[in-house]
Every structure is written in C-alpha cells, then in structure tokens.
C-alpha cells in the first residue's frame, strides 16, 4: 500500500467507503427486524487492514448513523482503533435526501458526541462538514471544529463538496485537511478550478465515486444496466449521458484487457495519477472488492495510457 498526507495524517491512497454497507445508504433507515451481515463487515475491515488500508470513511447520514455503528463495532472487535484513521461527516443526519446541511456550532458539537458514541471511540481522526451550509457563517463552523480539536475529540477537520469560493472563505479562519469530492473518468467537474485550488493551498482531495457508481467497474454495459428502480438510473446511468459514459467505460475495458488487469483497477489508478488526489474511496460490499481496489495503488499507468483515457473521458463542462 502507498500513503499520502491529509494535513498531519498519513493515509492509504485507497480507503474504504462505507455507504455501500448494509442499510447504510444515505437517509436509509434500517428496519427493526433487519438481519445484518455484521460478519461480512468485519471481514471487509479485516481484509482492508491486512492490505495496509488505514482510512475508513463514513458519515452520520449513512443509514442515519448505522454505518458509523457498524464501523465502530468492527474496530472494537479487532481492538486496533489506534492503527486506524476514521473519517466521518457531520451536518446531514440523513432524515431525507433533500435536507440541508446544518453547520451551526451547536449542531456540530452535539452531533460529534453522537458520532463518537456510535463509533465507540473518544476521538475522530478527520471530521468533515458534509456539505456547505449557506445559512451559517463559515467562521462559526470552523470555530466549532477548532473547539473540538482543542478538546481532543477530533484530530483534523475537513470539508466536502465545497467550491473554490467557499474554500477561500474557510481559509480565512483555518486550513482544512481535505475536501471530499466526486471525481472519475466520467465526472471531471473539479478539474478546471477546484483541483488546482486544492493543490495550490495544500488541501487534500478525497475522491468519492471513483468508479462512477460501478459504471467503470466492467460490470455494466449498454445491455446490462442496474434495475429501473435503482437510483443510479437517474444519475450515472441516465439515458441522456449513457452513450457518452459507456464509451468511456468501453475504453477503460479495452485498456484493462491490454494491461491484464481489471477495469476497476484502471479507473482507480487513473484517479490516483491526477495531481492533487490524495485518496480514493471505492465502496466495498465484499472483502474481494476491497482487495481488487487495493491492488490499484501498485498499478503503473504510462503517460500514453493516461492520455488515451483523458481523450476518451468526458471533458469538464
């Protein structure tokens, strides 16, 4: 495994995203009678650690806190909390997909206590504002994070989905370790301004959806799509962009065959080759998936291959 810096934290370039864990989708509520595969989660965490992955990303909004509970249980069972970097996000408790983020100081301080309890820990390594909150002054939000840091309840603070304008305001009051952003070969909106800004100001980029919700994994094609009820059919697999996106996926598949690796490994390695990218957060439903993702950190992609993928990819709009 390879490691890069997020503030003062040294994190694995491949991390574990937990929103795909049982009953952990955003705003999802676990039924009272649900049977949860906790053993499966434990296997994912164990395999990740064995592979050198030390960063696990969750949020209070994932399963209304259930993702945090699952991660906390697994780490407690393994007894190695101090070896792990836990990242969680605050402000969106997950009552509904459309709810706004609340980054008032009072809410951040209160929600941190709830996350600490679910995670079964006394500190959070990296605590992110889940989305911008236009109603709350950024100075108040950063001040709350700094209070938590002085209290020893968090080690670093960060942000998620903050624009250049919003990051500029954050930097007036403190330096976030990271900005968590969507990025992939079919979603390059951060390339023109956001990625260069983060690189210039030492803000690490944590990439979510690096496989475009599975579109770049090799699992899907124009004839094999997620079921109609799947939310991805309205986003990464929507009819308006399907042909363009699948053309990118086809090129990834061709490159992977030439290199003798999987499409997922190629897509992740491309992300990691972009300046400013600190770590990628592929979702992992099985220990096999996280092992495949981890292998991407050792995949060397030549400049010629990167250029081919850049040419094929959906360019920033």
N, C-alpha and C positions, 0 to 999 in steps of 0.2 A: 504494500500500500504506500501511496505517496501522501504527503501532507503539505498544507499551505496555511498561511496565517489569516485569522479573522481577529483583528485587534490584537490582544495578547494571547489569544487562543490558537493552538496548533491543531488543525482539524484535518481529517482524512478528506481527500479530494472527492471521494464517493461517500455519501452519507445515506442514512435510511430515512425515507419519508414514511410517515405512519398513517396518512389519511386513507390508505387502502386497507388498513387492518379491519378486523371485524367490527361492524357497527360504528365506524369512525369517519364516515363521510361528513362533510360539513353540514351542520344543522340536523343530522340524523339522530334519532332517539332510539336507544336500544330497548326493544320490548322487554317487559318484565320477565317473561318466560323464555327469553332467548338462550340458546345453548351456545356458548362462546368457546372457540378453539384457543384457549389460553396456552396450551402446549405448543400449538403451531407458532404463536407469537414468540414464545420462549426459544423455539428453535431458530427463528429468524434472528433474534437478538444474539443468541449464542454464536451462530454461524458468522454474523457480521463481525463480532468481536474477534473471533478466530482469524478472520481475514484481515484484521488490522483496522477495520472501520471503527471510529470512535465517536462519530457525531450522529445523533438521533434527533429528528425534527418532528415536533408535534404542535398542538395548539389547543387552547381551551374550547375552540369552536368545533374541533374534530370529534364528532359523536357527542357533542355537548360535554366534553371533558373525558369521554370514555377512552379515547386514545391515550391521554395522559395516564389514566388509571392502568391501562394495560402495560404501558412502558414502565411505570413505577413498580408494578407487581413483578415484572420480569427482572428488573435491575435489583430489586430486593432479594429475589430468589437467588440470583447469581452472586450477590454480595460484593459487587465490584463497582459501586457507584462512583468512586473517586477516579476510576480509569476512564469514565465516560463523559462526553460533553453533551449535555442536554440543552436543546433549544426548544423553547415554546413561545407562543404568541398570545398577546392579550388584546382586549378591546372588543372582540367579537365573540360573545359567549355562545353563539350558534343557535339562537332561538328560531331564526329564519335566515334564508339565503340573502334576503334583501336588506336585513338590518344594517344600520350604520355602525361605524366603529365609535366607541366611547373611550377617549383617551384623556379624560379628566384625571387629575391626580388622585382624587378619592377613589375612582373606579380602578385605576391601575394598582394602587396599594391594596385594595380589597381583593381584587382578582388574583394578585400574586399569592396571597395567603391560600386561596382556594387551589391554585395550581400546585403550590408546594405540598399541600395535603394529598392531592391526587397522585402526584409523582413520588410521594413517600421520601422526600428529601428536605434538607434545610437550606438548599441554595439551588439556583438555576444558573447554568453557565452563560447562556445567551438568551436574553428576554427581548422579544421583538414587538413593536407596535404592528398589529396585524394589517391594518390599512390606515391611510390618513384620516384624520377627523377634522374637517374644516370648521367645526363649531368651537373647538378648543384651541387656545393659543399653544403653539409648539413649545414655547418656553415652559409652560405649565407641565406639558408631557415630559420633556427632557428632565425637568426638575424632579419629577416623581421617580424617574429611572435612577437619577443620581442619588436620591434618598435611599432607594432600595440597595444601591451599590454600597453606600456608606454603612448600611445596616448589615451588609454581608449576605443579603438574600439573593442578589444576582452578581455575576462577575462582570458581564458586559451587557450593553444594550444595543439594540439594532432596530431596523425598520423593515417594512415590507410594502412593496408597490408604491414607494414614494418617488415622485417626479424630481427633475432637476431643480425646479422652483422650490419644492418642499424640502429637498435635501439642503439647498442653500440656506433655508431658514433654520433647519436643525443645526447646521454647522455653526450658527451664531451662538449656540448655547452648549454644544457638546459634540463629540465625534462618535457617530455610530460605528460599531464594528462591521456591520453588514447591512445590505439591502437585499431582501429576498424578492426575486423577480422571475416571471415566466420567461423562458428562453428555449429555443430549439431551432432546428433547421427549417421549421415552418412558421416560427414565431420570432422574428428578429427586430421587433419594435424598439428594443433598448439600444440597438447598435448606433444610431446616428448621434444621440446626445447622452443618454443615461449611462451606458457602459463607459464611454470615455470620461465622463464626470466622476464616476466612482473610482476609476483607475487613477485619475489625477489627484483625488482627495484621500486616497487610501481607504476607501470603503469597499470591503469585500462583497462580492456578489454570490449569493446562494441561489442556484437555479432550481426552480420547481418546474415540473412537467417537461423535463429534458427529452422525453420520448413522445411528447405531444399526446399524452393520454393513451399511449400504446400504438398510435398511428405509425411510428417509426420503428416499432419493435419487430416487424416482419410477420406479425400475427394476422394482420388485416390486409385486404386488397379491395379493389372495386367491387368484387363479387362476394367478399366476406367482410361484413361490417358488424359493429355492435348492434344489438337488437333495437328496434324502433323506440322502445321505452327508455333506452339508455340516454342519459343526459348528454353524453358526448356527441350524439347525433345532431345536437343543436349548436355545437361548438366546433371541435376539431374535425368532425366528420359531417359537417353540414353540407348540403348539396351545392351551395354557392362556391365553395372552395375545394370540394372533394377532388376534382380532376387535377388541380394545381398541386394540392398537397400529396396526392398519390403519386404524382410524377416525381416528387422529391423522395418519397418512400421507395419508389422503384430504383432510383439511383443509389440510395443507401443499400438496398438489397443487392444490387449489382456489385458495388464496391465490397460489400461484406463477403460475397462469394469469391471475388478475386483475392481477397486477403485471407480467406479461410477462417473467418470469424463470424459472429452473429450480427445482424443489423443493429441490435441494441448497443452492442459494444462500439460499433462505428459511430452511431449517433451521440453516444455519451463522450467518446474520445474527441469528437469534433468540438463539442461544447468546451471540454477541458483545454483544448488547444487555443481557445479565444482569449486574448489578453483581458485581464480583469476578473475572469471567472475563478472563484476560489473553490467551490464545491458544487456538485450536482446532487439532487435529491430524488432519485427514482423511487417510485413506490415499490414496495416488495410484499407480495402476498405469500411467498414461499421462500424457504432458505435457498432453493436453487436459483431463484430470480436474483437474490442479492449477491450470490456468488458470481453470476454472469455479469452483473453490474460492476462488481469489484474488479473483475478482470480487465475492464476498460481502461483502468488507470495505467496499465502497462502496455497498452496498445499504441505503437508509434505510427502516426499518420504522416505521410510525406507531404511536403508543400504542394505537390502536384495533385494529390488526392484531395487535400483541403480546398484547392482551387476548383476542382471538379464539383465538390459538394457545394461550395459557395455559389458557383454558377447555376447549379440546379435548384438551389434553395429559393424560397420565397423571399424576395428582397424587401428591405424595410420600406414602409409606405409613409 
